[in-house]
Amino acid sequence: MSTNHNLKFKCERYRDIDGVLLLDKPKSITSNAALQNIKRLFRARKAGHSGSLDPIASGLLPICFGEATKFSRFLLEADKRYQATAILGIRTDSGDEEGRVLSNRSISSISLSLIEEILQQFRGDIFQVPSMYSAIKHQGQPLYKFARLGINIERPKRPISVSLLKILNYRDNILSLEVHVSKGTYIRTLIDDIGEALGCGAHVVELRRFGVGSYQSSEMYSMDVLENALQEGGIESLDSYLLPVDGAVIKLPSVILSEVTAYYLMQGQPVLIPYAPMAGLVRLMLNDNQFLGIGEILEDGRVAPRRLIRCALKKGDSL
């Protein structure tokens, strides 16, 4: 087989597809492993995930394909919603069940009313010291690599926001919580801090994410569902599971462009659009039905392009 034939086969194997898949990531695999599985399944040329989940965690993992990857940072910056289950009385070095046990303390004095009282300290705008078992980089290496070597690195406090911290169930030593947090919040650290505030310690045994920004768990699909769809309907049937490219920026205000203003904007030129917002980022829509990308309002009121999707827009074209 010739080299040219090999290259042709390789090119035909992968597809240029655009959109967002909401994957129900299973427990016990990394987010990157889940991404690579999905990328192979869809035969996608370009894909990335938005917001890692630890191997112990399951649930909503947005996978962005093609042009959707241009807007993945908005998902990284979005609020996240979880259901966390913790065991009280046992503290581990990693904050989860895979870590080394640091202490085993009595929970005889722990009551539902005490838990509710302590949780009040963790609602609203607070500060958090990230875990040594996080992927935050230090000198180019993730912290968890230092932690595994027994090296402790000084970590500054980070501001986070906890908009919801609700008790779902408490029985024996098992506490289940619903949590709605800002970007950069480590749930394992939050549970560990709550355990220390209670005086007994705690660690996560189950963590499931069911919301990222405007995306909900009702829209996500498991690997089994996707693999069955591929077997029954072929590769193109998988495309029906994708959400539109602009889902990550759906909360941005939109501005409507005519074909003329869209043409100049797509050439990189700021344009004046009536009734546009006074400042900030905006969704760029052609005739209210085609997403072109995002723009930013300049000081003089014009809209400048900031992130545009592929669009074969030529002067005089009717889209």
Secondary structure, 3 states (H helix, E strand, C coil): CCHHHHHHHHHHHCECCCEEEEEEECCCCCHHHHHHHHHHHHCECCEEECCCCCCCEEEEEEEEEHHHHHHHHHHHCCCEEEEEEEEECEEECCCECCCCEEEECCCCCCCHHHHHHHHHHHCEEEEECCCCCCCCEECCEEHHHHHHCCCCCCCCCEEEEEEEEEEEEEECCEEEEEEEECCCCCHHHHHHHHHHHHCCCEEEEEEEEEEECCEEHHHCECHHHHHHHHHHHCHHHHHHHCECHHHHHCCCCEEEECHHHHHHHHCCCCECCCCCCCCCEEEEEECCCEEEEEEEECCCCCEEEEEECCCCCCCCCCC
